[in-house]
Amino acid sequence: MAKLRALASTDILVSPLCLGGNVFGWTADKEQSFAVLDAFVAAGGNFVDTSDSYMNYFPEQGNVPGQSETIIGEWLAARGNRDDVVIATKVGDHPDYFGIAPATIKAAVEESLRRLGTDHIDLYYIHYDRDESIPVDDVIGALDELVQAGKVRALGASNISPERLSAYLAFSDREGLARFAALQPQYNLISRDTYEGPRRDIVQREGLACVPYFALASGFLTGKYRPGQTVENVRNIPGMAGGYADTERGAKVLGALDQVASARGVEIATVALAWLAQQPTVTSMIASARTPEQLPAQFAAENLRLSEAELQALTAASA
């Protein structure tokens, strides 16, 4: 079973693996999503990540924003396990509640609570910080009200500049208001400059938890996307997983993963997650699964401790 760890300085305990809910209602229907959620908690996971906008990105495929939250809410109700699961969701990218103006935040959270069928959200992220003309004090003021009202337990940020992240934290500290406990950046072996550098420095200095998304680079780090191969998969989106396969760097990363995985007798997804888990500041990693069969390789990363030589080889390949 997974050993839970504290989310920064909060009293929220999370599993090292966080189940990404972006596929629920998209590449996994309700029945498949329930099966994945059941298998995830049975294996010791307790941390589920979603957004009020999932899946708003491919409407031609019949996606409806908020359907991931709805499926998770229906699963929680069916299983009666709300108190055993840490639910993270986000605000700012739903087409009807776009942006993070205070009024938008206050309206959007009510819809997320309704879809999730709960009276509180454990971790509430601002999904994007696109409009930096909105004062940080307005955003933090609105978020602090949610915390004081008991609708949200902890706050986080995703897709944010280092400068704005620092400004939010400084304002919270200066005014004694709720502050971000977690940062959710894109971070994995193939995408490192999205976190390493100023963002990681802030997380280390301010004692935040790093909860990376795209931990498996949209499936690329599972090894199913190889140079010259065509994979029939709705998620093989240009610029995402399939887009890495024909790059020199992508090939080097897969080669290094193959070597370590072969020596250790594990799947390459396990090695990729183990590398990420051993990076400074990482508390939990977000990876999605369309089927329960994809989960064992992910959970195996918890018990795979890479040597310093293995870590250096992987890091060098991804440079």
N, C-alpha and C positions, 0 to 999 in steps of 0.2 A: 504494500500500500504506500501511496505517496506520503512523504513527510511534509507537512504543511509548514509554511513560513510566514512571518508577519509582513504585511504590506506596509513598508516603511515604518513610521512610528504609530500607525493606527492599531486598533485591536482586531483588525480583519486578518484572518489566516487563510492563505491560498495555497493551492497545489502548484508544484513547479511547472506543470503543464496547464495551459489555459485553452479551453476548447473554443475555437473561433466559430461564431454563428453565422458568418456571412454566406454560407452555402445553404442554410436552412430556407426552404421555399424556392431555391434556385436550382442547384444541381442535386439537392436532396429534398424529396417531398416530405410531407408530414410524417408518414410512417417510417421512412428512412431516418429522418431527423430524430424521432423518438428512439429508434434503435441505437443511434450513435450516442445520444445523451445517456441512455440507460447503460451502455457499455462503458462510457467515460466515467460515470460515478461508481460503477461496479469495480473499476480498476483503481479507484482511489482519487480520481479527480473531483474537484469541487468548485472550479473557477470557470465561468462561461462568459464569453465576450460577444456583444452584439452592438447594434446601433439602430436608432429610429429610422435610418435611411436604407437599411439592408432589405431588399436589393433594389435600389433605385437606379442602377447603372446600366441595365440592359433591358429596357422596356419592351423591345421587340421580341424578347424571350418570355414575355408575360409576367415579368417581375413587378411586384407591388411594394413600395416602400413601407416598412413596418412589419412585413410578413415574418421576418425572423423573430422579432420580439413576440409576435402573436403565437408562433409555434412554441417558443420557449415557455410562454405563459400557460399555454394549454398543457404542455408537458408537466410543468410545476403543479398545476391543479390536479392533473391525473395521478401524479405520483405522491402528492401531499408532502413534498420534501423541501418547501421553500426555505426553511431555516437551516438546511444542510448545504445549500448552494450559494455561492457568492456570484451575484449577477452584476456585470459591468455593461453599461450601455452609453450612448453618446448623443450629443445634441449639436445641431448646426448644419446638417446636410440633407435633411428631409425637405422635399420641395415645398411643402406647406408651412414649414417652420425653418426657414433657411437663415443661417447666420446666428450670431450669438448676442443680439441686442437683448437687454433684460426682459422685455415683454415676450420675446420669442422663446427664451429659455423657460420662462414661467409657464407658458402655454404648452411647449413641447414636452416638458417633464410630466405633465398631467396625462398626455396621450401615451407616453411610454409606460407610466404606471398602469394605465388602463389595459394596454395590450399585454403587459407582463402579468396582469392580474395580481398585483402586489401593492402594498402600501409604502414600500421603500425600495430604493435602488442602492446597492452596496457601494458601487463605484461609478461615478458619473463624470464622463469626459466631455470637454469641448472637443468636437471632432476635427474642426478646422478653425483657424484663426485668420480668416481671409481679410477681414476689414479692420485694419489696425487703427482706423480713425475712431473706433469705439473705445472709449476710455477703459483702462483696466479696472478702475474703481467701480464702473457700472457693472462690468461682468462679474467681478468678485462679489460685489454687493448682492447681485441676484442669486449667485450660487450659495453665498453664505446664508441667505434666507431659506433656501431649500434644506440646508444642513440643520439650521436652527429649528425648522418645522418638522424635522425627522423624516423628511421625504428622501434624503440622500445621506449616506453615512460618510463617504469620502469622495474627494474630487481628484480629477486627473486631466491631463491635456494630451492631445495628439496633433500631429501636423502643425507645429508651431515653431516660430523662429526662436533662436536662443535669446535674442534681445527681449522679445515679448515675454518669454517664460520667466526671465529674470525680473522683469517689471511686475508681473503678476505676483511672484513670490515676495518681492520687496514690499508691495502694497499690502498684502495680507499680513505680513509681519509687522509693518508699521501701524496698521489699524487694528490689529488683534482679531482679524477675521479668518475664516476657514481658508486653508491654503492647499495647493495641489500636493497630493501624496504620491502620485504616480505620473510618469511620462510614458506614452505609448508611441514610440518611433518605429519607422520601418527599419529593421535591422536583421541582417543575416550574413552568411558568408559571402554572398554575391553583392550585397548592398551594405557597405560599412560606413561610408562617409555621410550617410543619412543620420548617423548617431555619434560615431566616434569623433571627438573634437569638442567644440563648445557645448553641445547638448550634454554629452557625457560628463564633462567637467562640472556643469551645473548640477546634474543629478548627484554626482559624488559630493560636491560641496554642500548641497542643501539637504542631503539625506533622503532623496526621493527613491522610489522603486522604479526600475525600468521594466516594462512589460512589452517586449517587441512584437509587432505584427509582421505578417509575412515571414515567419520564422523559417519556413521551408521554401521561401521565394516562389509562392503560388504553385508549388509542386515541382519546380525545377530541381530542388535539392533532394528530391526522392529518387532522382536518376531516370525518370521516365521520359524526359525530353533530352534527346541526344542529337548531335550534329547529323543532318541529313535525314532525320526521321520525321515523319508526319504523325502526330498524335491526334486522334479524333476526340476532342474534349472541349466542351464549351468554355472552359477556363483557359484554353490555349490562346490567349489574347495577345495581339502584337504588342511588344514592349513589356510583356509580363513574362511568365515562365518560358514559353516557347521562344521568346526573343533573346534569351540568354544563351541558347544552345549553340548558335553559330558564331559565338564570339570566342576569341582566343582565351580570354579570362575565364569564361564559362567552362571551356574544355579543360583548362588547368585545374579549376576547382573540382570538377567531376573526377578528374584523374586522381587527385589527392584523396578525395573521399573514397573512391574505389579501393585505393591501396590500403587505407586504414580499415575500411569495412571488411575487406578480405582477410586482413591479418587478425582482426578481432572476431570474425565470424558473425557479424551483425549487418543489418541493412544500412545503406548509406544515409537514409533519413535519420537513423539513430545517431550516426556520427555527426551529422550536421547540427542536430539539436544539442548534442553533448558539447560541441564546440561553443555554441551560443550560451549554454547554461554555465559554462566556466568563464565567461567574460565578466569583467568587473561590473557591478551594479545590477546585473540581470536577476530579477526576482522570479519571474514566471515568463513563459514563452507562449505566444498564441499560434496555434496551428489548427487548421480545420480538417474535417474528415467527412467524406460522403458516405462511408460505410464503416461498420465496427471493425472490419478486418484491417483497416488502415491504422488503428490505434495502437496495437502492441508495439510496433516499431517506434512510435513516438514515446510511449511510456518507458521503453527500454533505455532511453537516454538518461533517465534518472539514475540508473545503476552502472552507467558507463563513464568511468573516470579516465579521460585521456591523459596520456603522459605529456610531459613538457615538449618532448620531441614531436609528438603527434600534433599538438597544438601549434607549434611553430611551423610545421610543414603545411598545415591547412591555412594558417594565417599568411604564409609566404605565397601560397598558390592564389590567394584571393587579393593580393596586393595590387 
